[in-house]
Amino acid sequence: MKKMIPILCAFMLALPIMAWPQVKQERLELTPWWDRPVVRSLGLSDDQVKQVRAIIRDSRDRLIQLRAAVASAEGALSDEFGEDPINRDKAEAAIQRVVAARGELMRAISQMSLRLRQVLTYSQWQELRKRGAERVLPSLPARQRARGGVGN
């Protein structure tokens, strides 16, 4: 039984990892705001719209590949957890592949977000963040939303 405790702990820790693709990402940086009516209401110039579309076009293929890599790594991890008996070394390697794939995806999204931020003025960026906070955190008091959420 004592040998099963680390395996059960690893499985319990991995449940959120395996469920992650199904969880809708609500953070502003991960939502495709550039395809929403918010673009018009931010007052983006024609040049800004062109730049935003170019950044998205340049990033799209890489993001698709990285999302596929995450899905593949998560599938392999799920397969390892389905083995009986579970091979700890293979499961650990699968966990590392998931972590690495997610890290690469997060890096690519963050780099794309940085490029997008460079296109926007400070006031446009603040308005976008505010709208994202209102949509993502509607249950928070307005004062907390204005500060950007719980931790700010």
VOMIMI-810112 format. One record per residue: residue in one letter; chain; x, y, z of N, C-alpha, C in turn; residue number from 1. Coordinates in Angstrom, 3 decimals, m for minus. Layout:
N
code a	unit A	n_X X	n_Y Y	n_Z Z	ca_X X	ca_Y Y	ca_Z Z	c_X X	c_Y Y	c_Z Z	pos NUM $
...
//
This chain:
152
code m	unit A	n_X 0.817	n_Y m1.196	n_Z 0.000	ca_X 0.000	ca_Y 0.000	ca_Z 0.000	c_X 0.859	c_Y 1.257	c_Z 0.000	pos 1 $
code k	unit A	n_X 1.977	n_Y 1.218	n_Z 0.745	ca_X 2.854	ca_Y 2.385	ca_Z 0.813	c_X 3.434	c_Y 2.730	c_Z m0.552	pos 2 $
code k	unit A	n_X 3.631	n_Y 1.727	n_Z m1.404	ca_X 4.157	ca_Y 1.969	ca_Z m2.748	c_X 3.120	c_Y 2.663	c_Z m3.622	pos 3 $
code m	unit A	n_X 1.857	n_Y 2.489	n_Z m3.319	ca_X 0.784	ca_Y 3.088	ca_Z m4.115	c_X 0.586	c_Y 4.562	c_Z m3.792	pos 4 $
code i	unit A	n_X 0.959	n_Y 5.015	n_Z m2.610	ca_X 0.719	ca_Y 6.406	ca_Z m2.205	c_X 1.387	c_Y 7.394	c_Z m3.151	pos 5 $
code p	unit A	n_X 2.680	n_Y 7.230	n_Z m3.515	ca_X 3.272	ca_Y 8.196	ca_Z m4.463	c_X 2.580	c_Y 8.178	c_Z m5.822	pos 6 $
code i	unit A	n_X 2.154	n_Y 7.012	n_Z m6.257	ca_X 1.481	ca_Y 6.909	ca_Z m7.549	c_X 0.133	c_Y 7.617	c_Z m7.485	pos 7 $
code l	unit A	n_X m0.608	n_Y 7.397	n_Z m6.401	ca_X m1.892	ca_Y 8.070	ca_Z m6.240	c_X m1.711	c_Y 9.580	c_Z m6.142	pos 8 $
code c	unit A	n_X m0.681	n_Y 10.023	n_Z m5.434	ca_X m0.411	ca_Y 11.464	ca_Z m5.333	c_X m0.094	c_Y 12.051	c_Z m6.705	pos 9 $
code a	unit A	n_X 0.725	n_Y 11.342	n_Z m7.463	ca_X 1.062	ca_Y 11.816	ca_Z m8.811	c_X m0.180	c_Y 11.885	c_Z m9.680	pos 10 $
code f	unit A	n_X m1.042	n_Y 10.895	n_Z m9.570	ca_X m2.275	ca_Y 10.887	ca_Z m10.352	c_X m3.173	c_Y 12.057	c_Z m9.960	pos 11 $
code m	unit A	n_X m3.312	n_Y 12.316	n_Z m8.665	ca_X m4.160	ca_Y 13.414	ca_Z m8.204	c_X m3.598	c_Y 14.753	c_Z m8.664	pos 12 $
code l	unit A	n_X m2.285	n_Y 14.881	n_Z m8.665	ca_X m1.677	ca_Y 16.111	ca_Z m9.154	c_X m1.828	c_Y 16.248	c_Z m10.657	pos 13 $
code a	unit A	n_X m1.888	n_Y 15.143	n_Z m11.354	ca_X m1.980	ca_Y 15.171	ca_Z m12.811	c_X m3.398	c_Y 15.401	c_Z m13.314	pos 14 $
code l	unit A	n_X m4.401	n_Y 15.193	n_Z m12.487	ca_X m5.773	ca_Y 15.381	ca_Z m12.943	c_X m6.009	c_Y 16.774	c_Z m13.528	pos 15 $
code p	unit A	n_X m5.568	n_Y 17.846	n_Z m12.840	ca_X m5.760	ca_Y 19.162	ca_Z m13.456	c_X m4.992	c_Y 19.306	c_Z m14.765	pos 16 $
code i	unit A	n_X m3.855	n_Y 18.651	n_Z m14.850	ca_X m3.065	ca_Y 18.708	ca_Z m16.074	c_X m3.823	c_Y 18.055	c_Z m17.213	pos 17 $
code m	unit A	n_X m4.419	n_Y 16.904	n_Z m16.932	ca_X m5.137	ca_Y 16.192	ca_Z m17.979	c_X m6.426	c_Y 16.919	c_Z m18.355	pos 18 $
code a	unit A	n_X m7.018	n_Y 17.642	n_Z m17.421	ca_X m8.263	ca_Y 18.353	ca_Z m17.698	c_X m8.025	c_Y 19.707	c_Z m18.331	pos 19 $
code w	unit A	n_X m6.802	n_Y 20.200	n_Z m18.302	ca_X m6.493	ca_Y 21.554	ca_Z m18.760	c_X m7.008	c_Y 21.882	c_Z m20.153	pos 20 $
code p	unit A	n_X m6.887	n_Y 21.010	n_Z m21.160	ca_X m7.377	ca_Y 21.386	ca_Z m22.482	c_X m8.881	c_Y 21.628	c_Z m22.513	pos 21 $
code q	unit A	n_X m9.613	n_Y 20.968	n_Z m21.621	ca_X m11.053	ca_Y 21.140	ca_Z m21.620	c_X m11.471	c_Y 22.418	c_Z m20.906	pos 22 $
code v	unit A	n_X m10.603	n_Y 22.951	n_Z m20.051	ca_X m10.929	ca_Y 24.167	ca_Z m19.316	c_X m10.791	c_Y 25.347	c_Z m20.261	pos 23 $
code k	unit A	n_X m11.846	n_Y 26.130	n_Z m20.358	ca_X m11.823	ca_Y 27.289	ca_Z m21.257	c_X m10.890	c_Y 28.339	c_Z m20.676	pos 24 $
code q	unit A	n_X m9.933	n_Y 28.744	n_Z m21.444	ca_X m8.996	ca_Y 29.756	ca_Z m21.005	c_X m9.674	c_Y 31.111	c_Z m21.043	pos 25 $
code e	unit A	n_X m9.784	n_Y 31.745	n_Z m19.885	ca_X m10.491	ca_Y 33.003	ca_Z m19.794	c_X m9.557	c_Y 34.190	c_Z m19.624	pos 26 $
code r	unit A	n_X m8.284	n_Y 33.951	n_Z m19.557	ca_X m7.368	ca_Y 35.071	ca_Z m19.395	c_X m7.309	c_Y 35.869	c_Z m20.673	pos 27 $
code l	unit A	n_X m7.230	n_Y 37.172	n_Z m20.528	ca_X m7.251	ca_Y 38.080	ca_Z m21.656	c_X m6.181	c_Y 37.738	c_Z m22.674	pos 28 $
code e	unit A	n_X m4.983	n_Y 37.415	n_Z m22.193	ca_X m3.878	ca_Y 37.159	ca_Z m23.101	c_X m4.137	c_Y 35.946	c_Z m23.986	pos 29 $
code l	unit A	n_X m5.033	n_Y 35.070	n_Z m23.571	ca_X m5.259	ca_Y 33.841	ca_Z m24.305	c_X m6.545	c_Y 33.862	c_Z m25.122	pos 30 $
code t	unit A	n_X m7.305	n_Y 34.929	n_Z m25.029	ca_X m8.547	ca_Y 34.993	ca_Z m25.787	c_X m8.325	c_Y 35.793	c_Z m27.065	pos 31 $
code p	unit A	n_X m8.948	n_Y 35.386	n_Z m28.159	ca_X m8.724	ca_Y 36.067	ca_Z m29.443	c_X m9.511	c_Y 37.370	c_Z m29.545	pos 32 $
code w	unit A	n_X m9.109	n_Y 38.367	n_Z m28.772	ca_X m9.799	ca_Y 39.656	ca_Z m28.766	c_X m9.706	c_Y 40.357	c_Z m30.107	pos 33 $
code w	unit A	n_X m8.705	n_Y 40.026	n_Z m30.909	ca_X m8.487	ca_Y 40.710	ca_Z m32.180	c_X m9.560	c_Y 40.381	c_Z m33.210	pos 34 $
code d	unit A	n_X m10.360	n_Y 39.340	n_Z m32.949	ca_X m11.442	ca_Y 38.972	ca_Z m33.860	c_X m12.812	c_Y 39.360	c_Z m33.307	pos 35 $
code r	unit A	n_X m12.841	n_Y 40.187	n_Z m32.312	ca_X m14.097	ca_Y 40.538	ca_Z m31.659	c_X m14.433	c_Y 42.014	c_Z m31.900	pos 36 $
code p	unit A	n_X m15.674	n_Y 42.382	n_Z m31.633	ca_X m16.079	ca_Y 43.782	ca_Z m31.805	c_X m15.267	c_Y 44.761	c_Z m30.960	pos 37 $
code v	unit A	n_X m14.580	n_Y 44.258	n_Z m29.947	ca_X m13.785	ca_Y 45.128	ca_Z m29.093	c_X m12.746	c_Y 45.911	c_Z m29.902	pos 38 $
code v	unit A	n_X m12.294	n_Y 45.349	n_Z m31.014	ca_X m11.295	ca_Y 46.032	ca_Z m31.852	c_X m11.837	c_Y 47.379	c_Z m32.309	pos 39 $
code r	unit A	n_X m13.084	n_Y 47.402	n_Z m32.761	ca_X m13.680	ca_Y 48.662	ca_Z m33.219	c_X m13.821	c_Y 49.644	c_Z m32.066	pos 40 $
code s	unit A	n_X m14.252	n_Y 49.137	n_Z m30.922	ca_X m14.505	ca_Y 50.043	ca_Z m29.808	c_X m13.218	c_Y 50.545	c_Z m29.149	pos 41 $
code l	unit A	n_X m12.093	n_Y 49.905	n_Z m29.395	ca_X m10.819	ca_Y 50.400	ca_Z m28.873	c_X m10.296	c_Y 51.572	c_Z m29.694	pos 42 $
code g	unit A	n_X m10.873	n_Y 51.772	n_Z m30.862	ca_X m10.431	ca_Y 52.863	ca_Z m31.712	c_X m9.101	c_Y 52.586	c_Z m32.386	pos 43 $
code l	unit A	n_X m8.870	n_Y 51.341	n_Z m32.775	ca_X m7.632	ca_Y 51.009	ca_Z m33.466	c_X m7.614	c_Y 51.680	c_Z m34.829	pos 44 $
code s	unit A	n_X m6.464	n_Y 52.196	n_Z m35.184	ca_X m6.315	ca_Y 52.785	ca_Z m36.517	c_X m6.242	c_Y 51.664	c_Z m37.550	pos 45 $
code d	unit A	n_X m6.393	n_Y 52.028	n_Z m38.811	ca_X m6.272	ca_Y 51.031	ca_Z m39.877	c_X m4.908	c_Y 50.365	c_Z m39.830	pos 46 $
code d	unit A	n_X m3.876	n_Y 51.168	n_Z m39.561	ca_X m2.524	ca_Y 50.623	ca_Z m39.484	c_X m2.396	c_Y 49.636	c_Z m38.321	pos 47 $
code q	unit A	n_X m2.990	n_Y 49.946	n_Z m37.180	ca_X m2.938	ca_Y 49.032	ca_Z m36.040	c_X m3.661	c_Y 47.722	c_Z m36.367	pos 48 $
code v	unit A	n_X m4.800	n_Y 47.825	n_Z m37.011	ca_X m5.551	ca_Y 46.620	ca_Z m37.379	c_X m4.709	c_Y 45.754	c_Z m38.311	pos 49 $
code k	unit A	n_X m4.050	n_Y 46.370	n_Z m39.277	ca_X m3.186	ca_Y 45.621	ca_Z m40.195	c_X m2.048	c_Y 44.946	c_Z m39.439	pos 50 $
code q	unit A	n_X m1.437	n_Y 45.679	n_Z m38.509	ca_X m0.332	ca_Y 45.118	ca_Z m37.732	c_X m0.801	c_Y 43.945	c_Z m36.866	pos 51 $
code v	unit A	n_X m1.955	n_Y 44.111	n_Z m36.231	ca_X m2.495	ca_Y 43.042	ca_Z m35.394	c_X m2.757	c_Y 41.805	c_Z m36.245	pos 52 $
code r	unit A	n_X m3.388	n_Y 41.992	n_Z m37.373	ca_X m3.686	ca_Y 40.849	ca_Z m38.254	c_X m2.400	c_Y 40.175	c_Z m38.736	pos 53 $
code a	unit A	n_X m1.369	n_Y 40.960	n_Z m39.017	ca_X m0.091	ca_Y 40.392	ca_Z m39.464	c_X 0.555	c_Y 39.567	c_Z m38.348	pos 54 $
code i	unit A	n_X 0.488	n_Y 40.065	n_Z m37.130	ca_X 1.059	ca_Y 39.330	ca_Z m35.997	c_X 0.330	c_Y 38.003	c_Z m35.807	pos 55 $
code i	unit A	n_X m0.989	n_Y 38.049	n_Z m35.897	ca_X m1.777	ca_Y 36.830	ca_Z m35.742	c_X m1.455	c_Y 35.847	c_Z m36.862	pos 56 $
code r	unit A	n_X m1.390	n_Y 36.359	n_Z m38.072	ca_X m1.077	ca_Y 35.504	ca_Z m39.231	c_X 0.300	c_Y 34.870	c_Z m39.054	pos 57 $
code d	unit A	n_X 1.274	n_Y 35.661	n_Z m38.592	ca_X 2.631	ca_Y 35.140	ca_Z m38.398	c_X 2.705	c_Y 34.101	c_Z m37.277	pos 58 $
code s	unit A	n_X 1.824	n_Y 34.211	n_Z m36.311	ca_X 1.874	ca_Y 33.338	ca_Z m35.136	c_X 1.006	c_Y 32.097	c_Z m35.267	pos 59 $
code r	unit A	n_X 0.015	n_Y 32.148	n_Z m36.113	ca_X m1.025	ca_Y 31.111	ca_Z m36.168	c_X m0.462	c_Y 29.695	c_Z m36.329	pos 60 $
code d	unit A	n_X 0.366	n_Y 29.468	n_Z m37.332	ca_X 0.861	ca_Y 28.110	ca_Z m37.595	c_X 1.653	c_Y 27.550	c_Z m36.414	pos 61 $
code r	unit A	n_X 2.497	n_Y 28.383	n_Z m35.834	ca_X 3.295	ca_Y 27.923	ca_Z m34.692	c_X 2.400	c_Y 27.578	c_Z m33.504	pos 62 $
code l	unit A	n_X 1.399	n_Y 28.404	n_Z m33.262	ca_X 0.490	ca_Y 28.123	ca_Z m32.155	c_X m0.287	c_Y 26.834	c_Z m32.384	pos 63 $
code i	unit A	n_X m0.693	n_Y 26.604	n_Z m33.611	ca_X m1.398	ca_Y 25.358	ca_Z m33.937	c_X m0.488	c_Y 24.162	c_Z m33.678	pos 64 $
code q	unit A	n_X 0.769	n_Y 24.256	n_Z m34.119	ca_X 1.722	ca_Y 23.163	ca_Z m33.897	c_X 1.963	c_Y 22.933	c_Z m32.405	pos 65 $
code l	unit A	n_X 2.104	n_Y 24.024	n_Z m31.657	ca_X 2.374	ca_Y 23.882	ca_Z m30.231	c_X 1.169	c_Y 23.327	c_Z m29.473	pos 66 $
code r	unit A	n_X m0.022	n_Y 23.734	n_Z m29.873	ca_X m1.227	ca_Y 23.169	ca_Z m29.239	c_X m1.330	c_Y 21.673	c_Z m29.537	pos 67 $
code a	unit A	n_X m0.973	n_Y 21.287	n_Z m30.752	ca_X m0.982	ca_Y 19.867	ca_Z m31.108	c_X 0.063	c_Y 19.105	c_Z m30.287	pos 68 $
code a	unit A	n_X 1.214	n_Y 19.720	n_Z m30.065	ca_X 2.262	ca_Y 19.072	ca_Z m29.259	c_X 1.784	c_Y 18.886	c_Z m27.820	pos 69 $
code v	unit A	n_X 1.071	n_Y 19.882	n_Z m27.281	ca_X 0.521	ca_Y 19.759	ca_Z m25.929	c_X m0.495	c_Y 18.616	c_Z m25.894	pos 70 $
code a	unit A	n_X m1.388	n_Y 18.582	n_Z m26.869	ca_X m2.402	ca_Y 17.520	ca_Z m26.903	c_X m1.753	c_Y 16.145	c_Z m27.004	pos 71 $
code s	unit A	n_X m0.720	n_Y 16.026	n_Z m27.821	ca_X m0.021	ca_Y 14.761	ca_Z m27.979	c_X 0.651	c_Y 14.337	c_Z m26.669	pos 72 $
code a	unit A	n_X 1.324	n_Y 15.282	n_Z m26.027	ca_X 2.001	ca_Y 14.977	ca_Z m24.766	c_X 0.993	c_Y 14.592	c_Z m23.691	pos 73 $
code e	unit A	n_X m0.141	n_Y 15.290	n_Z m23.656	ca_X m1.171	ca_Y 14.952	ca_Z m22.675	c_X m1.778	c_Y 13.580	c_Z m22.964	pos 74 $
code g	unit A	n_X m1.931	n_Y 13.243	n_Z m24.234	ca_X m2.423	ca_Y 11.918	ca_Z m24.591	c_X m1.473	c_Y 10.831	c_Z m24.135	pos 75 $
code a	unit A	n_X m0.182	n_Y 11.066	n_Z m24.339	ca_X 0.822	ca_Y 10.089	ca_Z m23.903	c_X 0.815	c_Y 9.940	c_Z m22.381	pos 76 $
code l	unit A	n_X 0.629	n_Y 11.046	n_Z m21.678	ca_X 0.560	ca_Y 10.989	ca_Z m20.216	c_X m0.670	c_Y 10.205	c_Z m19.775	pos 77 $
code s	unit A	n_X m1.772	n_Y 10.460	n_Z m20.401	ca_X m2.996	ca_Y 9.729	ca_Z m20.090	c_X m2.812	c_Y 8.232	c_Z m20.339	pos 78 $
code d	unit A	n_X m2.149	n_Y 7.908	n_Z m21.435	ca_X m1.872	ca_Y 6.496	ca_Z m21.732	c_X m1.017	c_Y 5.856	c_Z m20.639	pos 79 $
code e	unit A	n_X m0.017	n_Y 6.598	n_Z m20.178	ca_X 0.854	ca_Y 6.055	ca_Z m19.121	c_X 0.070	c_Y 5.817	c_Z m17.839	pos 80 $
code f	unit A	n_X m0.825	n_Y 6.742	n_Z m17.505	ca_X m1.629	ca_Y 6.560	ca_Z m16.300	c_X m2.616	c_Y 5.408	c_Z m16.447	pos 81 $
code g	unit A	n_X m2.914	n_Y 5.021	n_Z m17.660	ca_X m3.832	ca_Y 3.920	ca_Z m17.908	c_X m3.176	c_Y 2.554	c_Z m17.861	pos 82 $
code e	unit A	n_X m1.873	n_Y 2.517	n_Z m17.763	ca_X m1.152	ca_Y 1.236	ca_Z m17.719	c_X m1.305	c_Y 0.574	c_Z m16.352	pos 83 $
code d	unit A	n_X m1.285	n_Y m0.751	n_Z m16.361	ca_X m1.326	ca_Y m1.504	ca_Z m15.117	c_X m0.328	c_Y m2.633	c_Z m15.208	pos 84 $
code p	unit A	n_X 0.729	n_Y m2.614	n_Z m14.496	ca_X 1.091	ca_Y m1.600	ca_Z m13.511	c_X 1.689	c_Y m0.378	c_Z m14.212	pos 85 $
code i	unit A	n_X 1.638	n_Y 0.727	n_Z m13.531	ca_X 2.184	ca_Y 1.954	ca_Z m14.098	c_X 3.706	c_Y 1.931	c_Z m13.996	pos 86 $
code n	unit A	n_X 4.362	n_Y 2.362	n_Z m15.053	ca_X 5.817	ca_Y 2.453	ca_Z m15.064	c_X 6.175	c_Y 3.886	c_Z m14.668	pos 87 $
code r	unit A	n_X 6.705	n_Y 4.029	n_Z m13.471	ca_X 6.990	ca_Y 5.356	ca_Z m12.916	c_X 7.924	c_Y 6.162	c_Z m13.815	pos 88 $
code d	unit A	n_X 8.967	n_Y 5.540	n_Z m14.338	ca_X 9.933	ca_Y 6.264	ca_Z m15.170	c_X 9.278	c_Y 6.786	c_Z m16.455	pos 89 $
code k	unit A	n_X 8.458	n_Y 5.943	n_Z m17.079	ca_X 7.767	ca_Y 6.379	ca_Z m18.294	c_X 6.763	c_Y 7.486	c_Z m17.983	pos 90 $
code a	unit A	n_X 6.066	n_Y 7.350	n_Z m16.856	ca_X 5.094	ca_Y 8.372	ca_Z m16.465	c_X 5.802	c_Y 9.698	c_Z m16.180	pos 91 $
code e	unit A	n_X 6.938	n_Y 9.632	n_Z m15.486	ca_X 7.713	ca_Y 10.858	ca_Z m15.196	c_X 8.181	c_Y 11.516	c_Z m16.495	pos 92 $
code a	unit A	n_X 8.644	n_Y 10.712	n_Z m17.434	ca_X 9.072	ca_Y 11.254	ca_Z m18.724	c_X 7.898	c_Y 11.901	c_Z m19.458	pos 93 $
code a	unit A	n_X 6.731	n_Y 11.268	n_Z m19.383	ca_X 5.536	ca_Y 11.828	ca_Z m20.028	c_X 5.139	c_Y 13.139	c_Z m19.364	pos 94 $
code i	unit A	n_X 5.259	n_Y 13.204	n_Z m18.048	ca_X 4.967	ca_Y 14.448	ca_Z m17.327	c_X 5.907	c_Y 15.552	c_Z m17.791	pos 95 $
code q	unit A	n_X 7.175	n_Y 15.224	n_Z m17.917	ca_X 8.146	ca_Y 16.226	ca_Z m18.362	c_X 7.836	c_Y 16.727	c_Z m19.771	pos 96 $
code r	unit A	n_X 7.373	n_Y 15.825	n_Z m20.637	ca_X 7.007	ca_Y 16.242	ca_Z m21.998	c_X 5.798	c_Y 17.179	c_Z m21.977	pos 97 $
code v	unit A	n_X 4.834	n_Y 16.909	n_Z m21.108	ca_X 3.674	ca_Y 17.804	ca_Z m20.974	c_X 4.114	c_Y 19.180	c_Z m20.484	pos 98 $
code v	unit A	n_X 4.942	n_Y 19.191	n_Z m19.459	ca_X 5.429	ca_Y 20.450	ca_Z m18.908	c_X 6.193	c_Y 21.242	c_Z m19.965	pos 99 $
code a	unit A	n_X 7.055	n_Y 20.576	n_Z m20.700	ca_X 7.847	ca_Y 21.255	ca_Z m21.736	c_X 6.946	c_Y 21.783	c_Z m22.855	pos 100 $
code a	unit A	n_X 5.978	n_Y 20.973	n_Z m23.279	ca_X 5.087	ca_Y 21.395	ca_Z m24.367	c_X 4.243	c_Y 22.589	c_Z m23.940	pos 101 $
code r	unit A	n_X 3.713	n_Y 22.544	n_Z m22.735	ca_X 2.927	ca_Y 23.676	ca_Z m22.241	c_X 3.788	c_Y 24.923	c_Z m22.086	pos 102 $
code g	unit A	n_X 5.019	n_Y 24.722	n_Z m21.639	ca_X 5.930	ca_Y 25.858	ca_Z m21.495	c_X 6.204	c_Y 26.530	c_Z m22.835	pos 103 $
code e	unit A	n_X 6.431	n_Y 25.727	n_Z m23.856	ca_X 6.666	ca_Y 26.290	ca_Z m25.193	c_X 5.434	c_Y 27.018	c_Z m25.714	pos 104 $
code l	unit A	n_X 4.267	n_Y 26.453	n_Z m25.471	ca_X 3.029	ca_Y 27.111	ca_Z m25.895	c_X 2.852	c_Y 28.430	c_Z m25.153	pos 105 $
code m	unit A	n_X 3.082	n_Y 28.424	n_Z m23.862	ca_X 2.933	ca_Y 29.657	ca_Z m23.081	c_X 3.939	c_Y 30.710	c_Z m23.530	pos 106 $
code r	unit A	n_X 5.159	n_Y 30.279	n_Z m23.836	ca_X 6.173	ca_Y 31.219	ca_Z m24.326	c_X 5.725	c_Y 31.852	c_Z m25.641	pos 107 $
code a	unit A	n_X 5.222	n_Y 31.043	n_Z m26.560	ca_X 4.783	ca_Y 31.555	ca_Z m27.861	c_X 3.601	c_Y 32.517	c_Z m27.707	pos 108 $
code i	unit A	n_X 2.656	n_Y 32.172	n_Z m26.830	ca_X 1.505	ca_Y 33.052	ca_Z m26.600	c_X 1.968	c_Y 34.359	c_Z m25.975	pos 109 $
code s	unit A	n_X 2.872	n_Y 34.278	n_Z m25.026	ca_X 3.380	ca_Y 35.485	ca_Z m24.367	c_X 4.149	c_Y 36.367	c_Z m25.339	pos 110 $
code q	unit A	n_X 4.951	n_Y 35.759	n_Z m26.199	ca_X 5.693	ca_Y 36.543	ca_Z m27.193	c_X 4.748	c_Y 37.208	c_Z m28.180	pos 111 $
code m	unit A	n_X 3.703	n_Y 36.490	n_Z m28.591	ca_X 2.716	ca_Y 37.084	ca_Z m29.480	c_X 2.001	c_Y 38.227	c_Z m28.763	pos 112 $
code s	unit A	n_X 1.654	n_Y 38.029	n_Z m27.500	ca_X 0.985	ca_Y 39.072	ca_Z m26.726	c_X 1.869	c_Y 40.309	c_Z m26.595	pos 113 $
code l	unit A	n_X 3.159	n_Y 40.096	n_Z m26.417	ca_X 4.083	ca_Y 41.229	ca_Z m26.344	c_X 4.087	c_Y 42.007	c_Z m27.649	pos 114 $
code r	unit A	n_X 4.140	n_Y 41.292	n_Z m28.752	ca_X 4.116	ca_Y 41.967	ca_Z m30.053	c_X 2.814	c_Y 42.745	c_Z m30.242	pos 115 $
code l	unit A	n_X 1.707	n_Y 42.144	n_Z m29.815	ca_X 0.419	ca_Y 42.835	ca_Z m29.912	c_X 0.391	c_Y 44.061	c_Z m29.011	pos 116 $
code r	unit A	n_X 0.934	n_Y 43.921	n_Z m27.813	ca_X 0.973	ca_Y 45.068	ca_Z m26.890	c_X 1.772	c_Y 46.222	c_Z m27.474	pos 117 $
code q	unit A	n_X 2.825	n_Y 45.927	n_Z m28.205	ca_X 3.652	ca_Y 46.971	ca_Z m28.799	c_X 2.907	c_Y 47.759	c_Z m29.863	pos 118 $
code v	unit A	n_X 1.860	n_Y 47.175	n_Z m30.416	ca_X 1.060	ca_Y 47.845	ca_Z m31.439	c_X 0.060	c_Y 48.805	c_Z m30.795	pos 119 $
code l	unit A	n_X m0.413	n_Y 48.470	n_Z m29.605	ca_X m1.444	ca_Y 49.258	ca_Z m28.943	c_X m0.847	c_Y 50.409	c_Z m28.145	pos 120 $
code t	unit A	n_X m1.631	n_Y 51.470	n_Z m28.027	ca_X m1.220	ca_Y 52.548	ca_Z m27.130	c_X m1.460	c_Y 52.086	c_Z m25.702	pos 121 $
code y	unit A	n_X m0.900	n_Y 52.816	n_Z m24.763	ca_X m1.087	ca_Y 52.457	ca_Z m23.359	c_X m2.569	c_Y 52.485	c_Z m22.997	pos 122 $
code s	unit A	n_X m3.287	n_Y 53.509	n_Z m23.418	ca_X m4.716	ca_Y 53.612	ca_Z m23.070	c_X m5.527	c_Y 52.487	c_Z m23.731	pos 123 $
code q	unit A	n_X m5.181	n_Y 52.094	n_Z m24.951	ca_X m5.878	ca_Y 50.975	ca_Z m25.594	c_X m5.623	c_Y 49.680	c_Z m24.823	pos 124 $
code w	unit A	n_X m4.379	n_Y 49.495	n_Z m24.415	ca_X m4.029	ca_Y 48.300	ca_Z m23.659	c_X m4.787	c_Y 48.253	c_Z m22.338	pos 125 $
code q	unit A	n_X m4.835	n_Y 49.384	n_Z m21.628	ca_X m5.540	ca_Y 49.434	ca_Z m20.354	c_X m7.038	c_Y 49.151	c_Z m20.540	pos 126 $
code e	unit A	n_X m7.617	n_Y 49.715	n_Z m21.600	ca_X m9.035	ca_Y 49.466	ca_Z m21.884	c_X m9.267	c_Y 47.987	c_Z m22.198	pos 127 $
code l	unit A	n_X m8.373	n_Y 47.394	n_Z m22.941	ca_X m8.485	ca_Y 45.972	ca_Z m23.272	c_X m8.395	c_Y 45.128	c_Z m22.008	pos 128 $
code r	unit A	n_X m7.467	n_Y 45.441	n_Z m21.141	ca_X m7.324	ca_Y 44.715	ca_Z m19.871	c_X m8.571	c_Y 44.881	c_Z m19.016	pos 129 $
code k	unit A	n_X m9.096	n_Y 46.098	n_Z m18.968	ca_X m10.296	ca_Y 46.369	ca_Z m18.187	c_X m11.469	c_Y 45.543	c_Z m18.707	pos 130 $
code r	unit A	n_X m11.650	n_Y 45.531	n_Z m20.000	ca_X m12.749	ca_Y 44.754	ca_Z m20.589	c_X m12.561	c_Y 43.267	c_Z m20.345	pos 131 $
code g	unit A	n_X m11.326	n_Y 42.812	n_Z m20.427	ca_X m11.060	ca_Y 41.407	ca_Z m20.140	c_X m11.365	c_Y 41.073	c_Z m18.700	pos 132 $
code a	unit A	n_X m11.000	n_Y 41.956	n_Z m17.791	ca_X m11.268	ca_Y 41.726	ca_Z m16.374	c_X m12.764	c_Y 41.726	c_Z m16.101	pos 133 $
code e	unit A	n_X m13.514	n_Y 42.594	n_Z m16.743	ca_X m14.959	ca_Y 42.627	ca_Z m16.544	c_X m15.610	c_Y 41.351	c_Z m17.063	pos 134 $
code r	unit A	n_X m15.114	n_Y 40.834	n_Z m18.168	ca_X m15.676	ca_Y 39.612	ca_Z m18.746	c_X m15.244	c_Y 38.392	c_Z m17.947	pos 135 $
code v	unit A	n_X m13.973	n_Y 38.381	n_Z m17.528	ca_X m13.422	ca_Y 37.215	ca_Z m16.856	c_X m13.792	c_Y 37.190	c_Z m15.380	pos 136 $
code l	unit A	n_X m13.846	n_Y 38.342	n_Z m14.775	ca_X m14.059	ca_Y 38.421	ca_Z m13.337	c_X m15.332	c_Y 39.196	c_Z m12.990	pos 137 $
code p	unit A	n_X m16.471	n_Y 38.841	n_Z m13.546	ca_X m17.671	ca_Y 39.642	ca_Z m13.327	c_X m18.138	c_Y 39.640	c_Z m11.879	pos 138 $
code s	unit A	n_X m17.759	n_Y 38.642	n_Z m11.095	ca_X m18.239	ca_Y 38.572	ca_Z m9.725	c_X m17.417	c_Y 39.415	c_Z m8.765	pos 139 $
code l	unit A	n_X m16.280	n_Y 39.915	n_Z m9.196	ca_X m15.465	ca_Y 40.750	ca_Z m8.323	c_X m16.044	c_Y 42.160	c_Z m8.251	pos 140 $
code p	unit A	n_X m15.888	n_Y 42.803	n_Z m7.113	ca_X m16.318	ca_Y 44.195	ca_Z m7.033	c_X m15.573	c_Y 45.037	c_Z m8.059	pos 141 $
code a	unit A	n_X m16.206	n_Y 46.104	n_Z m8.518	ca_X m15.626	ca_Y 46.957	ca_Z m9.562	c_X m14.244	c_Y 47.462	c_Z m9.173	pos 142 $
code r	unit A	n_X m14.025	n_Y 47.755	n_Z m7.896	ca_X m12.728	ca_Y 48.274	ca_Z m7.458	c_X m11.627	c_Y 47.249	c_Z m7.702	pos 143 $
code q	unit A	n_X m11.907	n_Y 45.971	n_Z m7.423	ca_X m10.913	ca_Y 44.932	ca_Z m7.668	c_X m10.700	c_Y 44.732	c_Z m9.158	pos 144 $
code r	unit A	n_X m11.781	n_Y 44.777	n_Z m9.953	ca_X m11.646	ca_Y 44.631	ca_Z m11.402	c_X m10.778	c_Y 45.744	c_Z m11.951	pos 145 $
code a	unit A	n_X m10.947	n_Y 46.948	n_Z m11.447	ca_X m10.166	ca_Y 48.080	ca_Z m11.929	c_X m8.696	c_Y 47.888	c_Z m11.665	pos 146 $
code r	unit A	n_X m8.383	n_Y 47.165	n_Z m10.587	ca_X m6.970	ca_Y 46.899	ca_Z m10.265	c_X m6.452	c_Y 45.703	c_Z m11.021	pos 147 $
code g	unit A	n_X m7.308	n_Y 44.992	n_Z m11.740	ca_X m6.859	ca_Y 43.872	ca_Z m12.550	c_X m7.116	c_Y 42.508	c_Z m11.953	pos 148 $
code g	unit A	n_X m7.872	n_Y 42.436	n_Z m10.868	ca_X m8.213	ca_Y 41.123	ca_Z m10.333	c_X m7.850	c_Y 40.950	c_Z m8.885	pos 149 $
code v	unit A	n_X m7.813	n_Y 39.716	n_Z m8.461	ca_X m7.647	ca_Y 39.368	ca_Z m7.062	c_X m6.269	c_Y 39.711	c_Z m6.548	pos 150 $
code g	unit A	n_X m5.238	n_Y 39.334	n_Z m7.264	ca_X m3.875	ca_Y 39.470	ca_Z m6.764	c_X m3.280	c_Y 40.848	c_Z m6.934	pos 151 $
code n	unit A	n_X m3.950	n_Y 41.776	n_Z m7.548	ca_X m3.375	ca_Y 43.097	ca_Z m7.808	c_X m3.879	c_Y 44.127	c_Z m6.841	pos 152 $
//
